Amino acid sequence: MPKPQPEESLGEEFWTVARRLRHRSVEALSAWELAPSHARALGVIAEDPIRLSALAERLRVAPRTVTEVVDALAERELVERRRDPDDRRATLVALTESGRDATAAIGRARADNAAEFFSVLSKSDRAELSRILRLLG
């Protein structure tokens, strides 16, 4: 079997870390019984009430998918649909009080999870990793 090239190895190492971080994120969200996609949607909606089409664009998903996500969040009373004051034909999605509370708690849990995950790195290593990830993003 041929020896992997450094770029291949780097890619595999990246995906290994990404999978570990995603798995930890799912565990951190388990208290709220939310999928990562639902938590991401809450984070975007928390910025300001948003139209479904804009939410789909921000999340880079199909409009049908974002409708399903919003329906699931609305069923749990974390978001609500409102009439857009600038366009009566349009609907906005906004957080409810429960949604604001959940979003804040999820943010704290994710921050704690990330801090623990990256704690094996020195402060300068974390800064360098952040710089590199911004370059790649």
N, C-alpha and C positions, 0 to 999 in steps of 0.2 A: 504494500500500500504506500503511495507516495506521501511524503511529508507535506503537511499543509503549509501554504505560503503564509508569510506574516500577516498579510491583509485578510486572508481567510480566517486565521486564528483570531485576529482582532475582532472580526465580525462575530465569530462564535462567542467570544468572551463578552462582547457587548450584549448579545441576545441572552446569554446566561444571566447576566446582571439584570437585564430588563425583565426577564421572567421572574426572577427572585423578587424584584421590587413590586411587580404587578401582583404576585401571590401575596406579599405582605399587605399590599393595598386592599386586596379583596378581604383579607382577614380583618384589617382595621375597619372596613365598612360593614362587617358582619353584624355588628350591634344594631345597625339601622336597617338591615336586610335590604340593602340597595346594591344594585349592580354598579360597577364603575362608570358605565355610561350614564346612569341616572345621577350619580354624584357629580359628574362633569356638567351635566345639564343644569343641575341646581347651582353650581358655581357660576355659570354664565348668566343664568336668570337673576342671580343675586346682584349682579352689577346694575341692572335696570330692567324694568319690564321690557319684553322683547316679542316681536312677531315670530310666528312659527318658522317662516321662511328664513328670517335672519338667524334664528337659533340653529336651523339645519345647516346653514352656511358656516356658522361659527364652530359647530361640532363636526363639520365635514361629513355629514350623513344625508341620506335621502329624506325628502320631506315626509314620506310615509313612516320612516323610522322615527323621526322626531315626534310625529303625532302619537305613535305608540308610547314613546318615553313620557311625553307630557300627560297622556291619558293615565299611565301608571302612577305618575307623581300626583296627579289630581285626585285619583282614587284614594290615595293615602293622605290627602288634604295637605300636601306640601306646596302645591302651586294652585293657582286659579286662573281661569281665563277671564279677561276683561275686554270691554270694547275700547278700541283705540280712539282717544279723544281727537286725534288729528284726521282720522279716516273711519267713519262709522261702519264701513264695510269690513274693516280689518279687526283682528283680535290680537290682543297682547297676552303674554303669559307672565305672571308675576308670582313671587313667593307669598305664601301665607305666613302668619306669625309662626306656625309650627315649622314651616319651611325655612324661615330665617333662623330659628333656633337649631334645627337640624344641620343647616349649612354651616353655622358657626362651630358647632360641635364636631362636624366632619372635618372642617378646616384644622381645628386643633389636633384631632386624631391623626390626620395626614402629616401635619408638621412634626408631631412627636414621632411618628413612624419614620419619617425621612431623617430626622435628627439621629435617631437610634441606628438606622441603616447605614448612614454615612459617617457615624462616629468613629469608625475604624480609620478614617482618613484624617490627616492633620489639617489644620485650618488652611494652610497654604495649598495642600493637595485638593481640598474642597473648592478653593477659589480657582485653581487651575482646571479642575474638572468642569466647573461651571463655565469658565471661559471657552473650553473646548466644545462643550455641548451647544453653547450659543453659536459658535462657528458652524457647527454641523446642522443646526436647526434653521 
